[in-house]
């Protein structure tokens, strides 16, 4: 009898697994437009198993597999790829082999998925430091806290009345028209369980996996009970996620409404900006025209400036050449001036010598004249002899007069030379007859000597004054050249 009961219990456990795992797999496979109705036969080619494992792990199988394997060997190859991916990428050791899937071994296949289900759906449940089955039981206790006749302490006894399931449905749906917890009686256990299973399947998407009588009588496999209750936990998790998405959606809708209002404002501002932009473009075109005109004027000014600079450079070059020529001319003139100064000094010496001679001659002439006048009568006897002497003296005086005339001519030439400007030259070889020499030829000899003496004195004075002026001019010119060189050096 016990063996029969155990077999029935295992059979029911198998049925629960088939329903639960079929629903679980289809929940993922539907994302790729796939579905299974028979777990024992529709996983034998490995294709749906690979797709399920990819979706569950959120990873891709890198090995290439055959999507429609025609032979058993190719199906087993696909299954090996799936199980290898499970072990390497998902870190789960398979309880079934590729051949078990190919041979449609339902018991081992269900064991395989029970291992996966526990890892991904039960062991992930955490509540106040507890996890897995203990965490799940604590979650039910906290979720149904405050509901009367709902004291959750164990899987074996706490769920027999059906009240915890009703409390979970009421908590989830929160609609008295669908489920009103206060209308149920803990004594009506089977009715309570059936109603809870019906509401869970209709409004929570949880398939009916258990029989009410098995739960009430306590004969249900605890694994089946844990598996079924875990579906409630994940339904609540999904609901929270959905609520979060709805809140996010509402927030986005509110934001969109705000953005729409903002867009209208922006559209108005955009229109205004377009108008301003058009005005700005017109202003830019005007400014560009002005800029173009200014650029043309600038180019013209630049060209004129370049031409002026070129002229200035040419002038500077010419100035440099002129300065060079001027320096050469200056050196030459200084040399010539020195030579003339030397000559002038010589003339001065000659002049002084002649003046001395002339003074002596005047003294002699006056003495002779006095003697001649005083002794005319006394020396008549000596007239012939004295006449000869006079003739000799006259010849000397003629020579002296001629020397004085030549000296006056030389002084006149030098005065003309010193009065000259530029580069004109004075002829020192030709004959120069000042007006005085032309005029005194009509006078007697004494008057001629007297006129020549006075003119010689006057010419000497004028020549001396002129030399002083020239020396001052030469000195001023040297100072000016010196200052000019200093400014150029700076």
Buried (B, 14 or more C-beta within 10 A) or exposed (E): EEEEEEEEBEEBBBBBBBBBBBBBBBEBBEEEEBEBEEBBEBBBBBBBBBBBBBBBBEEEBEEEBBEEBEEEEBBBBBBBBBBBBBEEBBEBEBBBBBEBBBBBBBEBBBBBBBBBBBBBBBBBBEBEEBBBBEBBBBBBBEBBEEBEBBBBEEBEEBBBBBBBBBBBBBBBBEEEEEBEBEEBEBEBBBEBBBBBBEBBEEBBEBBBBBBBEBBBEEEBBEBBBBBBBBBBBBBBEEBEEEEEEEEEEEEEEEEEEEEEEEEEEEEEEEEEEEEEEEEEEEEEEEEEEEEEEEEEEEEEEEEEEEEEEEEEEEEEEEEEEEBEEEEEEBEEBEEEBEEBBEEBEEBBEEBEEBBEEBEEBEEEBEEBEEEEEEEEEEEEEEEEEBEEEBEEBEEEBEEBBEBBBEBBBBBBBBBEBBEEEEEEEBEEEEEBEBEBBEEBEEEEEEEBBBBBBEBBEEBBEBBEEBBEEBEEEBEEEEEEBEEEEEEEEE
